[in-house]
Amino acid sequence: MNYQNTLAFAKESDEKDPLKNFREKFFIPQHEGKDCIYLTGNSLGLQAKTTSKYVQQELDDWAWLGVEGHFRAKNPWMPYHEIFPKQLSKIVGCKENEVVVMNQLTVNLHLLMVSFYRPTKQRYKIICEAKAFPSDQYAFETQAKYHGLNPADAVIEVAPGEGEHTLRAEDILSTIEQHGESIAVVLFGGVNYYTGQLFDMKAITQAAHSVGAYAGFDLAHAAGNAELHLHDWNVDFACWCSYKYLNSGPGGVAGAYIHEKHVTNKDLPRFAGWWGYKKETRFKMEKGFDPILTAEGWQLSNAPVLSMAAHKASLDIFEEAGMERLHEKRKLLAGYLHFVLNDINSRQKERVLQIITSSNEADRGCQVSILMCKNGKQIFDELIKQGLIADWREPNVIRVAPVPLYNSFEDVWRFCSLVNQLIG
Ligand SMILES: *Cc1c(COP(=O)(O)O)cnc(C)c1O
């Protein structure tokens, strides 16, 4: 697209956008009686206007049916989680038997590490990205300790080169090669939360497998954002939360993926609960864990239906929009954001900001991370005062994520225009 840094161009692009009506399906937070410029879908996605209806349905069924709701609710609660695999498999690119909605993200990360991080004397390392999200770092550190290992030996971080912000693909692959058979698992984010870097999950998985290690991904910033083909890439396991790009509400129920080749393996160690037990005989309540032979076999507890109802409201909108159209618009929006910010930079005597997210479309999702060269925090605080909602990360980074479901070209332009005013 031939972008232009004008409001007229932004409005025209919105007019042509096949997804323009989807914005209407969400509540946009308000500032002084007007829509905020909400660019924080990477942190907490917005509420669909249908969410309350979905949740109310379950509250009503609970009110009128009590425990009978497990079987007689409009959407019976006992198998409630079974409504998700069809839609989620399209979002993360897998088969329906490979995906399950359960728990929360960090819980799922630990549960999956129980199955896929089983260090031996020879093979005990975790290869991950430097500056992984703190929760993931704590998970890696404490998993290593749990197995009696020193995290300083066991957790190997791949860091950016001197003066660089993102990781080089060749550094990731050469680290895997270098540590070779001492690696138990390669565990990366799909998209790094800080830089917005989208990793080449296919290549990382291949490299991990070539040294005999498992490959897993934390897709918190990738699910509902980047194009994913977990099954075809042969990824062993993955997990994500639903409250970021998947718009399912604060602390919403999370997801997990386990490759088909593992889900039928009853011998894979796991921490089990009754909801992962074979459905036909679950209620015989007998001794001896016998797992469901799908990703459901990793479930612990019965379905948190209220939280799942909010998840369903959002996934129905994803289905209506279609991932193909979402990816198309995502690329255009992120491209436009890059274009206008670069245009602003080029009009200044000295560089005022640096985009640390890749300018290469294949290496990013929605998010654009902007390193402010001067007065960053002051500019950010002023942006907030003027009705922008974005995210500040120390020491000097503003993270913004134009989301294809509800953000517009006009949002992007107005954000950039505010930045332009404030740096002047
Ligand atoms: C958001 C995020 C989390 C948060 O974990 P919760 O268990 O949902 O609180 C963890 N890891 C990554 C990579 C994240 O982006």
Ligand as a Chemical Component Dictionary entry (heavy atoms), coordinates in Angstrom:
data_LIG
# 
_chem_comp.id                   LIG 
_chem_comp.type                 NON-POLYMER 
_chem_comp.pdbx_formal_charge   0 
_chem_comp.three_letter_code    LIG 
# 
loop_
_chem_comp_atom.comp_id 
_chem_comp_atom.atom_id 
_chem_comp_atom.alt_atom_id 
_chem_comp_atom.type_symbol 
_chem_comp_atom.charge 
_chem_comp_atom.model_Cartn_x 
_chem_comp_atom.model_Cartn_y 
_chem_comp_atom.model_Cartn_z 
_chem_comp_atom.pdbx_ordinal 
LIG C1 C1 C 0 1.096  -11.834 29.844 1  
LIG C2 C2 C 0 2.120  -12.867 29.983 2  
LIG C3 C3 C 0 2.136  -13.732 31.092 3  
LIG C4 C4 C 0 1.163  -13.584 32.215 4  
LIG O1 O1 O 0 0.937  -14.796 32.867 5  
LIG P1 P1 P 0 -0.408 -15.107 33.644 6  
LIG O2 O2 O 0 -0.181 -16.462 34.177 7  
LIG O3 O3 O 0 -1.535 -15.004 32.653 8  
LIG O4 O4 O 0 -0.569 -14.064 34.709 9  
LIG C5 C5 C 0 3.110  -14.729 31.126 10 
LIG N1 N1 N 0 4.009  -14.874 30.126 11 
LIG C6 C6 C 0 4.011  -14.064 29.050 12 
LIG C7 C7 C 0 5.018  -14.266 27.962 13 
LIG C8 C8 C 0 3.087  -13.026 28.972 14 
LIG O5 O5 O 0 3.112  -12.197 27.923 15 
# 
loop_
_chem_comp_bond.comp_id 
_chem_comp_bond.atom_id_1 
_chem_comp_bond.atom_id_2 
_chem_comp_bond.value_order 
_chem_comp_bond.pdbx_ordinal 
LIG C1 C2 SING 1  
LIG C2 C3 SING 2  
LIG C2 C8 DOUB 3  
LIG C3 C4 SING 4  
LIG C3 C5 DOUB 5  
LIG C4 O1 SING 6  
LIG O1 P1 SING 7  
LIG P1 O2 DOUB 8  
LIG P1 O3 SING 9  
LIG P1 O4 SING 10 
LIG C5 N1 SING 11 
LIG N1 C6 DOUB 12 
LIG C6 C7 SING 13 
LIG C6 C8 SING 14 
LIG C8 O5 SING 15 
# 
